[in-house]
Amino acid sequence: MATVPSNPIPPNPRAAAPDDLLAPPQDGPPGADPVAAPEAAAVQPQPGGRRRRSEGGIGLAFGLAAYGLWGVLPLYFAVLVPAGPLEIVANRVVWSLLFCLLLVTAIRGWAAFRAALAAPRILGTLALAAALIAVNWFTYTLAVVNAETIQASLGYFINPLVSVLLGVLILKERLRVIQWVALGIALLAVLVLSFAYGAVPWLALVLALSFGFYGLVKKNVGAKVDAVTSLSVETLVLTPVSLVVMAVLLTGGSATLLTQGPGHFWLMAAGGLITALPLLFFGAAARRLPLSTVGMLQYLAPLMQFVIALTVFHEPMPPERWAGFGLIWLSLILLTADMIRTYSAARRQPAIVC
């Protein structure tokens, strides 16, 4: 999944159709402030109710499209057989870069792209983000290819809990009692699942941690770099290594890109579109939807992956795994309910006029 998703925002972003889809999120991650957002909304003139409903409907459609595409990603990896995880990720990086550069050209974003490359701090931050998302992509692909899609979905169910934990450990944020309870239940769930799997579910934990740290890193640069520029720089950083991997696999006779027919070639090339499109949809959704709605939608993708693993891939799900997943879902319900309650309370606060 990736990950988090142009020109500078026009004076009226919602009225500018082409750039509106590509602009960075304003109401959600990365870098969103769930408390400041409703306060700002309270002092801004509100459009008509019909327009708000229309914007909300469009945002919901974009959100469902983004998380729906991420949810069916295991099916895409399944049709790439006999390609291995390393080849899939290397091709995904290279084709994503080509797609992003075309997109940068289409939206006339070369100035922003060059500026990001010329700023050492931004480039360094995005290089770190690139390394983290590469670990995430490879781990996810490895899990799906090795019939561990259920464990992959577990990783993304755990991810919001990891983000909360990182907020405490790194950002020194204070948790409410219900958030501590949710984290405690999640820890218990990991112990139960470790028993169920006969080992610690490392794939799920690596997925959750890599994506959690990726979000943390992107939070520090999200306000300075738009989604398309960010993804373009990240894939550019990863491309030299990816090209080396593709060359080694090709010379070693284990590459499938050119040996499985044109259909397989174009499916591999489609990785660029499949990587970038849901990120753009996510950006368009986050601009139009409340943070609480975006937070609820994020569970759609791992839920779809979980259902696909059970019904399409027929992965085993013994009772002890159900128990572990049940605890994770209980933890997420508590966390989500607390988020909605806090967000609603912030919206009800009267605006302070100085």
Buried (B, 14 or more C-beta within 10 A) or exposed (E): BBBBBBBEBEEEBBEBEEBBBBBBBBBBBBBBEBBEBBBEBBEEEEEEEEEEEEBBEBBBBBBBBBBBBBBBBBBBBBEBEEBBBBBBBBBBBBBBBEBBBEBBEEBEBEEBBEEBBEBEEBBEBBBBBBBBBBBBBBBBBBBBBEEBBBBBBBBBBBBBBBBBBBBBEEEEEEBEEBBEBBBEBBBBBBEBBBEBBEEEBEBBBBBBBBBBBBBBBBBBBBEBBBBBBBBBBBBBBBBEBBEEBBEEBBEEEBBBBEEBEEEBBEBBBBBBEBBBBBBBBBBBBBBBBBBBBBBBBBBBBBBBBBEBBBEEBEBEBEEEBEBBBEBBBBBBEBBBEBBBEBBEEBBEEEEEEE
